[in-house]
Amino acid sequence: ERLSPAMARIFRHYVPSRVVLLVAADALVVVGALWAGRFLPLLGLNEVIPARTHGELTSVFVAAVVVTMVHVAGLYDFSRRFGRRETFLRLTMAFLGAYAIVAVFGYFVTPWNMGRRAYVLSFALALPAAYAFRLAFERVTASSRTRRKVLLLGTGGVSHLVADTIAGAGAHLYELTGCLESVSPGEAQNGLRVLGAIDDLDWVAKLTRPDVIGQIHRQYLEAG
């Protein structure tokens, strides 16, 4: 199947795997930072617990708020390119906003209130860890981000030819995100994975952020 490996299927819809990976990494980093205080006695320091009660739920809540704020900051949008400084600034603002929301929520919901030490420790650990992961991630995926994404309209012979061309000589210039057809998403047609129907073009385009939508497909039709 000629589907870009940068796509993951979630609830019968395709989501860029890079987004899934970053969301999972941010959530795990935050949860790990919240529970890191449990291991401080190994260093001869006092233990720091995430919350007075419901520590697990508090961790999930904090992680969800952080992921939401990072999304608001535009750091899951790969169509936008940020330098290291702007990335760090946006990430810092996202974490500050998230932890402010958590603090206000904890004020009104006492059982989920984080202690000051847990609040400061988790923020101090999670922010640099999330930023460091992003730097490493950007370096690993640098080559794929320079390729132009192609979304094909239809699964006929022309699309098949274009897919073969991209998989071969054009692999270093283009990345096939998938195609649109009048069948159910996920069904393979002529070796091409369908991301949705033609009517779903707006939604799929917003999700996959292609650089080329059916342009090569139409050029072949006109040439024929």
C-alpha positions, 0 to 999 in steps of 0.5 A: 500500500502506498501510504506515507508512513507519517500517517496513523489511523485513529477512530477511522481517520488518519492523523500525522504520526508526527503529531501523535508522537509529539502529543504522546511525548508531551503527555508522558513528559508531564506525567513523568515530571509529576511523579519524579518527586516520588524518587527524590528519597533515593537522592536523600531528599524529601518525597514530593507527591503530585497531589494530596489525593487522586494523584493519577487523575491529577497527572492526566488532567495536567498532561491534557491541559499542557497538550491543549495549550501546546496545540493552541501555541501552534506547535503541532502544526507542521505547516508552520516553521519556527526557529529554536528561540520561537519554539522555546518561547511558544513552548514556555508560554504554553506551559505557563498558561497550562500550569496557571490553569492547573493552579486555578483549578486546584484552588477550587478543587482542593483534592486535586490541588498540587503542592508548591513543591510538586508544582515547581518541580514538575514545571522545572523538569517537564519544560526543558525535557519537552523542548529537548525532545522537540529539538531531537525530533526536529533533527530526526525528521528534518529530511521528511519536512523538506519534501512536498506533500501530495494528496491525490484525487481519485485512485485510477491508473493516473494516480497509480502512475503518480504514486509509483513515480513518487515512490521511485525517483521522486521520493526525495522531493515528494511525500504521498499522504494518500488519496481521496475517493468515493469509498470508505476511508482506509479501503485500499484501491489499486494499492492506494490508501483512501483517506476520505471521500472527495467531499472530505477534501477540506477536512483532509487538507486541514489535517494533512497540510498537503503542498499539492492537491491533485495538481499532478493528477490533473496535469496527467489528464490534460496531457492524455 
